[in-house]
Amino acid sequence: MSRQRSSGDLLADRRYAYAEACLADGDPAGAAEMAEQSLEIAPSYAPAWFLLGRAREAAFVRSGDEADRRAALAAFERALGLDPEDGLGSRLHLAGLGGGDALAAISPAYVRALFDGYAARFEQHLVGELGYCGPERMVAALDALPCALQHFPVVLDLGCGTGLMARALADRAGRMAGCDLSPAMLARARATGLYERLAESDLVAFLDGEPEASADLIVAADVFIYLGDLAPALAAIARVLRPGGFAVMTVQSPEADGIGDGAGIVLGGDGRYAHADSYLRAVAERADLALAALEPAVIRRQRGADVPGRVVILHTHVIGSFAMNATGRT
């Protein structure tokens, strides 16, 4: 992976590059052998332990051999020990192999590294190739509300990325602020000229720094797929929204992963979280947020197939004659 640093030894780096090539060619045994050779030279090189884990994991997928699974777990544990912030994403793989806490599998460091490496091609890939349309669907869902508002004086964009949400709201937002974990994504958002201020921050920490009852609209487009437990985020949103304010977000539907988790949260094979309707209703209620809309929506495509999701709209108190039916529509 391009974001990984050198081991400091040219020969170890060459073995590592060979291991990557073997894995890309579908040869996990060759990849494991080359990764182990790299580690013989540079035993503290975390990316090589991570790559060894991926090779053993690929072997386990093919063989179903418990020995391969245990070897993968051991390699990912070693990588995590050398990379405790988990910029490599070892916890995600550990959880997938049944060896870690699924709700803590995606670390901020991993998200930062992922999107720093993705920023240059983010819009072309996400919009052009995956058909991403989350911001447009979110604005359309807002417009469909009986009390649709045309202007929001203060807007907060959580996980703002390159600024796609700001562009979708450009003609109806007053002052807009955003946060993101990735400096490279923030640089592109800054270049739009649509944000009054931007912060390199986790979204909960960003909201904690905002005045109480200060925002008219809070948006989170394709962000909650990287969060397991949404309770801290929704509690922070509830504190920052003004009375009558709205929060709009997209979430991934659990149907794609056959959710059976009683908590209503699943970490899917795509490395993203899906949240059940029952969970969303419960966590919103605990945050004292009312559900204004829960709209099925295809947010993007992946591997040629639609990824099912929903647009969720929350507000800080019952507005007018809003009443929810069993499907979540107003």
N, C-alpha and C positions, 0 to 999 in steps of 0.2 A: 504494500500500500504506500502511496507516494508520500504520505505525511510522516512515515516512520524515519527516525534518525538513523545515522550510521552506527555500526557497532564500534567503530574506531580502528578496525582491523580490515584491511582490504580483502584478505583471503576469506575471512568470515562473511564479509558482505557479498562476496561472489557466491559462496555456498548458499547464502540466504536468497540471492536472486535466482539461483538454479532451483531452489525449493519452491519459490513462488511460481516459476515457470512450470514445474512439474505439477503443482496443484491445479494451475490454470488448464493444463492439458489433460486433467482427469487421472493423474497418477499419484494418489495419496501415499503409496508406499515409497515411491521415489522422493516425494516432497518431505516425508518424515526422515528419510535417510539423509538428505541434504541439510535439513534443519538441524538434525543431531550433529552433523559435521560442523556446522556453523557454531553450535553451542560448545563443542569440544574446544574451539578456539576462543570463543567469547561467552563464557558460561553465564554472565550477568546481562546478556543482551535480551531484554524483555520481548521485543518483536519476534525474535526467533523462537522463544518459548510459545508465544501466541500462535505463530505459524505452525509449529509442531502440533499444538492443540487442534488447529483447524484440519491438519492432515489426518490426525488420529480420529477426529470427529467424522471426517469424510469416509474414512475406512469403516467406522462403526455403522454409518448409514448404509454402506454396502453389505457389510457382513452380519450385522446384528450381534457381533461378538462382544460380550461384556468386557473382555480384556481391552478391546479398543476403546470402549467408553471410559473405563477407568484410566487408561493412558491419556486420553484427551482431557479428562478432569484434572489429572495431576499436572499436565502441561499448562493448562489455563490458570491453575492455582499458582504455579511458579511465576507465570507472567504477571498475575495480579500482585503478587508479593513484591515484584520489582517495579511495578507501575501502580501504586496504591490509589491514585486518583482515577485510574482506569480509562485513560484516553484511548486505549486499544479496543476496549469493549469486551474484556474477558468475562465480566459478570453476565453479560448477555448470553454468551455461549455456555457458561456454567449453568445458568437457569434452564437453557434449552436441553441440557443433558441431565437435568434433574438434580443438579448439585449446588443450587443457590436460590436465594430469595427472588422470585419473579418480579415482585413489586419494587425491588431495588435494583433491577438488572440494568437499567439505563442510567448511566452517570452523567452529570453535567459535563465532565471532561470529555466523555465520549461524544456527546452531542456537539460540543465546541469543535473537536477535531474533525468530526464527520462533515460539518457544514463549512468549516474553513477550507477543507479540501474540495468541497462541492460548489463553492460560491461562484467561481468563474463560469461554470456551465449550468448553474442552478435553473435559471429561467428557461433556457433553451431546452433543457432536458425535461423539467417538470411540466412546463406549459406546452412546449412543442411536441414532445414525445409521449408524455404520460397523460396529456389532455387535462391537466389540473385546472379546475375552475372553482375552487373553494371560495375565494373572495366574491366572485360574481353571484354565487348561490347564496352566500350570506347576506349580501345586499338585497337580493330578490326576496329572501325570507323576511327581512325587515320591512320591505315595502309592502308585503302581503298582510302585515298586521292591521287589524281594524283601526288602530290609532297611529298609523304610520307617520313617522316624523321625517321631515325633509332636511333638517339641519341639526348637527350635534356640536355644541360649542367646544367641548373638551373631549377628545378621543384618546384612548390608550391602546396601543397595538402591541400585544404580548407575543413574543417570538416573531418579530416583524420581518425577519429575513431580509430580502432585497427591496422590500417596499411594495409588494404586489397589493396588499390590503389597502395601503395608503392611496394607491392609484385608483382602486375601486371606489374609495370614499372621497376622492379629491373634491368633488363638487358639493359635498354636504358636510364636511368636517371643518370646524374652526381651527383651534389649536390641536396639534397632534403630537404625541410623544410615543416613543417605542422603546422596546428592549429586546436584546437577543444575546445569546451566549457567544456567538461567533463574531470576532472582530472583522473578518473578511466580509461577512454578510452585512454588518453594520455599515461598512464603508460604501457598499452599493446602495443601501437605503439612504445614507446621507447624501449621495449624489443625486437623488431624486429631487431634493429641495422641498419635500413635502412635510418634513418633521421639524417641529420647533426644537426638540431635543431628543437625543438617543442615548441609551445607557447599555453598556456591556454588563448584563446581569441576568441571573435567574429571575423568572417572572414573579415568584412570590417575594423575593427580596426587593425587586423593583416596586411592587405594589405596597410593600411595607413602608417604603420611603415616600409614598404619595399621601397628601392630606386626606383626611376622612371626608367622605361625601363630596368629592371634588370632580368626578368624571361623569359625563353624560352617557358615554358609550365605551365599552371595553370589548375588544375583539381578540380572538385567538384562532387564527386560521391554520389548520393542520399542525397544531402544537401539542394538544393533549394526547396525541398518539404516542408521545414520548414520556408521558407521565402515567404512572400506575394509579396511585391514590390521588384523586382530584380534590379531596376535602380541604387541604391547606390553600390551594389555589382559589376555590370558590369562596372560602371564608374571607380571603384577602380581597377578592372582587367585591363581595358584599359590603365590606367596610369602606371601600373607595368609591363605590357608585353613589350618586346623588339619589334622593327619593325620586322614583319614577325612571331611573336610569336603566339602561339595557346592557346585557352582556351577550355577545353572539360568538359561537364557536362551532368548529366542526369536530366530530369524533368518528372513529371507525366502528363499524358494526361488528358484533361478535359472531354473527352467523358464519363468517368466513372461516372461523376456527372451531365451530361446534362447541361453544362455551358451555361448560357444565359447572363452572366455579360458583359456589354459593355467594361469593363476594361480588360477583358481577363484573370481574375484571379478568382479562386473559392476555397473556403475552403471546402473540402469534408467531408463526414461523417466519414472518417477514420482519421480525424484530421491532414490531410496533404493538402498542396496547390497544385493545378494543374494550369498550364499556357497554354493558347492557342497559337497556332502558330503565329497568328497576333500580339499578345502581345510580343512574343519573338523577332519577326522581328523588331517591333517598338522600343523596349527598347535597342536592340543591335545597331540599327541605331543611336539612341540618344547618345549612348556611343562611337560612331565612330568605331564600331567593325563590320566587314563584316561576313556574314554567309557563312560558308564553307560546312556545312552539317547539315541536320535535319532528322535523321534516326528514323523511328518507331522501338521500341524495347520493349520487355517485360523484365522489370528489376527484378521483383520478383513476387511471388504469395502471395495472402492473402485470407484466408478462402477458400482455394481450387481453387481460380480463378486467372487467369493471371491479373496483374495490368498493363494496357497499359501506355507506356511512350515513350520518345524519347531521343536519344543521340544527343546533340547539340555541334557543333564545330564552334567556332568563331576565327577570326584572325584579326590582327591589320591593315592590308591593303590588297588590291587585289594582289594575288600572281599569277604570270604567266598569264595564260589564263583562270583562274577560271571564270565560269559564272553559275549563278543559274537558274534552271528552276522552274516551278510553285510548284513542290513538295519539293523544298529545297535541292535537290541533286546536286552535282557538275557534 
